[in-house]
Amino acid sequence: MARFIFVTGGVVSSLGKGLLAASLGALLQARGYKVRIRKFDPYLNVDPGTMSPYQHGEVYVTDDGAETDLDLGHYERYTGISAKQSDNITSGRIYQGIITRERRGDYLGATVQVIPHVTNAIKEFALADIDGLDFVICEIGGTVGDIESLPFVEAIRQLKNDLGRGRSVFVHTTLVPYLAAAGELKTKPTQHSVREMTSYGIQPDILLCRAERPIPEAERAKIALFCNVPASAVIQALDARSIYDVPLQYHGEGLDDEVLRVFEIDDAPRPELAQWRDIMDRVDHPEGEVTIGVVGKYVGLQDAYKSLREALVHGGIANRVKVNIRWLDAELFESESADLAAELEPLHGILVPGGFGERGSEGKIAAVRFAREREVPFFGICLGMQMACIEGARNTAGIEGASTTEFGHTAEPVVGLISEWMSPEGLQKRTATTDLGGTMRLGAYDASLSHNSVVAAQYGTTSISERHRHRYEVNVHYRDALEKGGLVFSGMSPDGELPEIVERPDHPWFIGVQFHPELKSRPFDPHPLFKGFIAAAVKQSRLV
């Protein structure tokens, strides 16, 4: 029977609840337990699919096609368990479902209210699809005290009573700030946050206290006294040198032991943490370093490319090198005064990531051309692959007006709106007037690779499955022209209709993919394309 761990946050946002949930999941998994992690998001969007990356960070896509919160990426990277649609819920989805049922008359004339209808829907989500699990970790988004979070807090309060004794634990994250003028850490924000939690009927069992400096025993005892928890339940969380050190750090502070103590589990096996120690050994003792330039549109907020950043780090771990990332605004390469060579020559690899819209597109195309002509390792992802095809069409295939219909009408639509494709649910059709939310080609799709291709050598197979999130595709009718220009279509959908991968065999390493390989990369299982890209960058570093 599954036990539940509810993770909440107080005082301020961005305290690392997602990393806490992921790390705790990894520690319990390292003891042999079966774990699942879920995210409850209080915002009214149905999902983050239509939200600006500057507002929300990246959209993380699951195998089954759900557009979800980026914290699910942490969950997958730390546990290796593929997330599902049932692992992320928003207020928007909850209310959408309730209103749909109300319009159908499912409530038989009853007044529909937050309690019990909204809270019951939240509880149904938490309890669904948990057969065979030992622990379900539920992260509650937002900060306790926010109006939008209240139905979720009430729902988990009710769940504790519904589950019965010994089936739930509440872990509350807080901030213990250091005031330089006073020369001391302050515990009062934590006390107030816990008091607010108790006013909602929830007494935290464990406090995870974020701090810039070690919390002395006296302050821990004070927090324990005023927050009504044992001193052992006050866990300090200091800034880590790498996010992959967090599971080891939390284990060292006794977090997983305390969770098991609250659950009264006395016979738990010790965790096997060798793989995490190996990762940190590679992070702490690199045998070199490379610099990768990411030429993108949303570089002002690195969370917009969270999985991409981590996948590059994983490639470095695989090659035992440090990866330095230079975030380059593609728009800057579009001005007449831009010195492209000065920005790109020092790089050992150039990556053009996914994105939407015309802004910065010509800068991305210029970066692709630089990588092709200067033989710098190049990796194009989603829109990055499309920009590589447009660059190839213009400059090696002689199609001067090559462009994409995403940016408006063009006489040479090398990239166009994908109007239909086969999915596990059958034939999917879209038009230019279709709603934006949840209507892209989403989730895992198979691809077939050419036997003698670079990508087949990287993967070690000719059949792959990767996650997609896009509305436009490279037009297969331009294949012959592009291949005559040296850009080979080395990966296609199984029916041969949709281009999935392009490469330049005469280049040291030039690959573009329509999917998002960063979503399947793990620190202990780096994605083969990122592993290969960084390996090529290492070779490039010896030439520069």
RASULPE-V63060 format. One record per residue. NEAR is the number of other C-alpha atoms within 12 Angstrom. Layout:
near=NEAR
near=NEAR
//
This chain:
near=18
near=27
near=38
near=42
near=44
near=45
near=47
near=51
near=42
near=38
near=31
near=25
near=21
near=21
near=31
near=36
near=43
near=40
near=41
near=49
near=50
near=41
near=40
near=47
near=47
near=42
near=44
near=40
near=33
near=28
near=24
near=20
near=26
near=26
near=39
near=44
near=52
near=48
near=45
near=47
near=39
near=34
near=31
near=20
near=25
near=27
near=36
near=36
near=32
near=24
near=24
near=21
near=27
near=19
near=19
near=27
near=28
near=39
near=41
near=47
near=43
near=37
near=33
near=27
near=32
near=35
near=42
near=44
near=46
near=41
near=44
near=46
near=46
near=43
near=46
near=41
near=40
near=45
near=38
near=29
near=27
near=33
near=36
near=30
near=29
near=31
near=40
near=43
near=41
near=39
near=36
near=25
near=28
near=33
near=28
near=20
near=23
near=27
near=23
near=16
near=20
near=19
near=15
near=12
near=14
near=16
near=17
near=11
near=11
near=13
near=15
near=23
near=17
near=22
near=19
near=21
near=26
near=31
near=29
near=28
near=35
near=44
near=31
near=23
near=31
near=38
near=30
near=22
near=18
near=24
near=15
near=15
near=23
near=28
near=37
near=39
near=47
near=48
near=46
near=48
near=42
near=33
near=36
near=36
near=28
near=24
near=15
near=23
near=31
near=33
near=36
near=47
near=44
near=33
near=35
near=42
near=32
near=25
near=33
near=28
near=19
near=18
near=22
near=17
near=15
near=23
near=27
near=37
near=40
near=41
near=40
near=48
near=47
near=45
near=41
near=38
near=29
near=20
near=14
near=11
near=9
near=9
near=10
near=20
near=29
near=30
near=34
near=25
near=27
near=39
near=32
near=23
near=35
near=42
near=26
near=27
near=37
near=24
near=18
near=23
near=21
near=34
near=28
near=42
near=37
near=42
near=48
near=47
near=47
near=38
near=31
near=21
near=23
near=22
near=29
near=20
near=16
near=17
near=29
near=33
near=21
near=23
near=39
near=29
near=20
near=24
near=34
near=26
near=28
near=22
near=26
near=27
near=35
near=43
near=43
near=38
near=38
near=28
near=22
near=21
near=13
near=22
near=29
near=38
near=33
near=36
near=40
near=34
near=30
near=36
near=31
near=20
near=26
near=27
near=36
near=40
near=29
near=34
near=42
near=33
near=21
near=28
near=27
near=17
near=17
near=13
near=11
near=22
near=17
near=19
near=25
near=20
near=27
near=16
near=25
near=33
near=21
near=22
near=35
near=32
near=21
near=30
near=30
near=20
near=18
near=21
near=18
near=24
near=31
near=38
near=37
near=43
near=39
near=41
near=48
near=44
near=35
near=32
near=32
near=21
near=21
near=27
near=27
near=31
near=38
near=31
near=39
near=43
near=35
near=39
near=37
near=48
near=43
near=40
near=42
near=46
near=41
near=36
near=34
near=30
near=31
near=30
near=39
near=27
near=30
near=27
near=31
near=31
near=31
near=38
near=27
near=26
near=31
near=22
near=15
near=11
near=11
near=18
near=17
near=30
near=19
near=12
near=26
near=36
near=26
near=26
near=42
near=39
near=48
near=52
near=51
near=50
near=49
near=44
near=38
near=29
near=22
near=23
near=21
near=32
near=37
near=34
near=33
near=46
near=42
near=36
near=48
near=48
near=34
near=33
near=40
near=34
near=23
near=27
near=30
near=40
near=47
near=51
near=54
near=50
near=43
near=40
near=44
near=48
near=43
near=51
near=52
near=55
near=55
near=46
near=41
near=42
near=37
near=28
near=28
near=24
near=25
near=20
near=24
near=18
near=21
near=36
near=35
near=35
near=27
near=28
near=21
near=17
near=16
near=17
near=15
near=23
near=31
near=41
near=41
near=35
near=30
near=32
near=24
near=22
near=27
near=23
near=23
near=16
near=13
near=9
near=12
near=19
near=20
near=22
near=17
near=19
near=11
near=16
near=13
near=20
near=21
near=26
near=29
near=33
near=40
near=36
near=35
near=30
near=33
near=29
near=33
near=29
near=33
near=30
near=18
near=19
near=28
near=33
near=41
near=26
near=18
near=27
near=28
near=19
near=20
near=24
near=24
near=29
near=27
near=38
near=35
near=41
near=42
near=42
near=39
near=44
near=43
near=43
near=32
near=30
near=20
near=32
near=31
near=17
near=26
near=32
near=24
near=19
near=26
near=28
near=37
near=39
near=45
near=36
near=41
near=34
near=33
near=22
near=16
near=22
near=23
near=37
near=40
near=48
near=47
near=45
near=40
near=35
near=22
near=18
near=22
near=29
near=38
near=47
near=50
near=47
near=48
near=49
near=47
near=46
near=46
near=45
near=48
near=43
near=39
near=39
near=44
near=32
near=28
near=35
near=37
near=34
near=45
near=49
near=35
near=36
near=44
near=46
near=37
near=35
near=42
near=35
near=26
near=29
near=24
near=15
near=18
near=18
//
